Amino acid sequence: MTDRIPRIEGGPRSGLETWLARELQSGRFEGLPPYRPLRGGGQRPEQYARRLLAGLKNVELSGWDRELLRDDGRAFRSWAETYPAALPAS
């Protein structure tokens, strides 16, 4: 069973946050190989997505740290959407 991702309190979600929450709830990351970001070792995609989402919700991040996190999130999204195992069957 997939845990429900609570809505962010306060301002609207970014497109990246919405995508992460939706994909986590759908279980899309199951079956994908470990994600290996440029800054760090491999992690399960679901675990990495949850960390990204938690980081994006952190209101105490500086502007620079938030932008680095968004860059990491965009790279992860690109990887997840283009990985052959993640593509829907035609």
N, C-alpha and C positions, 0 to 999 in steps of 0.2 A: 504494500500500500504506500502510495506517495503522500508525504506530509504536505499539508496545505501551506502555502507561503502567505503570511499575513500581508495585508496592504500597508503601504508606507503611511505613516501619519504625517500630516502637514502637506507640503507641496505635491504637485503631480509627479508621477513617475516619469523617468526618461524612457525613451524607446528601448534602450538596452535593458533597463530594469524590468520592463514589461515582458520583453522577449525571454529573459532569464527565468522569470517566475512562471511564464506559460510553459516553457520547455521542461522545467523541473517538474511541474505538475503533470505533464503528459508522459513523463518517463522516457523522453526521446534520447537521453544520454546513455541509457542502458545498452550494453552491447558494443559501445565504442571503445577503442583502445585507450590507454592512458594518454592524456594531453600533456605535451612537453613544451611549456612556454619558454621563451628565450631566457627569462630570468628565473631559473629554478628547475627542479627535477620534475619527473612525471607524476601526475595525479589522476585519479579517476575523474572523468569529466563532470559527473554529478557533484563530487566534492569541490572541484574547482569552481563550478557555477555557483554553488552555495556560498563559497567564500567571496566571490565577486559581488554577489547580491548583498551580502552583509556589509561589505566595504562601501558599496554605493549608498547604502542607507545611513552610514556613519556621518552625522552632521558635523563632527569635529575635525574632519579632514581638511587640510589646507588646499587651496586651489590647485597647486602643483601636484600634490598627491592624488587628488581627485581626477585630474587629467591623465595621470599615469594609469590609474585604475581603469578609466574609460578606454584608454588605448589597449590595455590588456584585455578588456572585455570585448572590444571590437575585433581583436585578433582571434580570440576564442570563438566568437560568433562566426567569423569567416571560416575557421577550421571546421566547426561543427556543421555548418551548412554545406560545405563542399566535400566533406568526407563521404566516400561512396556508401558506407554502411548506413549513414544517416539519411540518405536520399530516399524519398518515397518510391515504391515500386510503380513502374509505368503500366 
